[in-house]
Amino acid sequence: AMAIEVFNTNRAIEAHTMVDETTGLYNSEYLLRALDREVSRARDFHTPVSIALLSIDMPASLRAEGSTDVDEVIAASVGAMVQESIRPYDTVGRYGQGVLGVVLAARGEQDAYLWGEKLRKEVASRIIAIGQRKSAVTVSIGLCDLGDLAGRDAMLDGARQALERARAGDGNAVIVY
C-alpha cells in the first residue's frame, strides 16, 4: 500500500511540474522535449513536423492597463482556444513570456500555415471576458517546418524569426519561415 501511495504521489508531482499554472498548458521544458521527440519521429519515418510560436496581440486599452491579472486571463483564454484547435497528438505549451508554442506533428509548411490561419481567425472572432470588461485579441504566429533544417534549434530559430515578422506592424498575421 505504501509503494502505491509513493507511486501516485510521484506521478502527481511529475504532472504538476509539466504544467504551466497560468495557462494550464504544458511548460516550455515539456514542449521542447515533445519537439525533440517529433523531430526524431519525423526523421525516422520521413514525415513532416512543424513548430508554431504564437504571440498575443493586446489592444492598446488592455496594454495600457498593464495588469498581470489581465495578462493571465487572456493567456489562459487564448491557450484554451489553441488547445481546442489541435489534434490529440500535437502538443501545445507555454514557450516563454507571452509566447505559446505548438508542435504540429505530421504537418508540413502548407498544412501548418492553413492551421495557423484558421486559428488566427478563430481567436480574432472570440470575445474574452476580463472581469467586468470584454475584449477581443488577435495573435501573431510564426511557423517553421523541419524540412532540410538541422533540428530543433534551427526550427525554433526560424519560428522566432517568422514570429518577429508577423508581429511587425499591427500583428495579427501568420508568417512561415
N, C-alpha and C positions, 0 to 999 in steps of 0.2 A: 504494500500500500504506500509506503514511504517513497519507493522508487517511482511509482506512478505520479505521486504528488510532485516530486522533484522534476520529472519529465514535463509535466503540464506547466509548472512554473517556468521552466526554461523556455518552453515554446511561447508562453505568454510574453516573456521578456524579449525574446527574439522578434516576435511580431510587433511589439511596441517600438523597438528600436529601428524597424524598417519603415515606419510611417511618420510622415510629417504631421505634427499635431494641428497646424493651422488649416491645412487643406484636406487632410485625411488621405492624401495620396502617398505613394512611396517617396522616400527621401532620395537625395542625389546619389548616395552610395549604392543603394539598391538599383536605381535607374542605370548607373554606369555598369554594374555587374550584368544587368539584363542586356544592355547594348553589347557588351563583350560576348555574351552567350549567343546572341543573334548574329553577330558578325562571324563567329566561328561556324554556326549552323549554315549561314549563307555561303561561306566558302566551301564547306563540306558538300553541300547539296546543290551548289551553283544556282542559288535563288537570290533575289534582291532583298535588301533591307535598307530602311531609311531612318533618319533621326529628324525630328521636328523640334525646334525651340520656339516657344510662344511667349510673347511679352504682352501684358495687358496695357492697352492704351486708355489711360484715365482721362475723363473730361476735365477741362480746366477748373470747373467748380469743385470737383472732388479732390483734385490735386492740391488746390489752394487750402483745403481743409487740413490736409496733412495728418490725419488721424490714423494710427496703426489699426484701430478697430475697423475703420472703413476699408483699409487695405486688406485686412484679414477676411472680412465678409466677401469682398469682391474676389479675392484669390480662391476662397472656398467655393463660391458660386461658379466661377469660370472653371475651376478644377472639376466640379461635378459635371459641367457641360462637356468637357473634354472626355471625362470617363465614360459618359453616355455615347460618345462618338466613336469609340474604339472597339475593336474585336476582342474576344476573350484572351487571345494570345499576344496582343500588343501590350505595352507597358507604359504607364504614364506616372510621372513623379515630379516633384519639385526639384528643378535643376539648380537654381540659385535665387537670390533675392529678386522677386518679381518675375521670374522666368520659370516656366514649366517645360519639361521635356517629354517627348513621346517617342518610344521605339516602335516603329512600324514594320513588323515582321512581314516578309514576303511582299513588300510593296516597293516598287521601283520609283523612279523620279516622277513619271506621269501620274501613277496611281496616288502617290503621296501628295502631289500638287492638287489633284481633284479632292482628296480627303481634306486638305488644308483649306481650300476654297469653301467647301461645304461647311466646315467648322467655323470659319471666319464669318460667313453669312448667318449661321445659327446664333453665334454669340452676339452679333450686332443686332439681331432681331429680338433678343430677350431683354426684359426689364428686370433689374435686380433691386430688391427691397433692402435698403440700408437704414435700419431704424425706422423713422417716420418718413424718410425720403425714398424716392425711387429714381433709378438712373439706368442708363444703358452704357455699356462699354464696348470697345472693339479690341481685337487682338492683331498683333503683327506676328507673322510666322516665317521663320527661316528653315528651309528644308535642305537636306543633303543625303544622297544615297551613297551606298558603298562604291558601286561602280569599280573603277580602277584605283581607288584610293588605298592607302597603306593600311588603314584600320580605324579603330575607334577615335583616336586623337585627331586624325585628319578629317573624319566625318564631323566631329564636334566643332573643329575649326571652321570648316565650310558652312555648317549650320549657323555658327555665330556671325560669320561674315554676311550671310544671307539675311539673318535677323537684323543686323545693323542697317542694311539697305532697306529692309521692309519698314523699319522704324523711321527712316529718314522722311522728312516732310511731315505728313499728318498720320503716318502709320496706317493701320487697317489694310494691310497688304500681305500677300503671300509671295515669297521670293525663293526660287530654287537656286542653289549654288551651282 
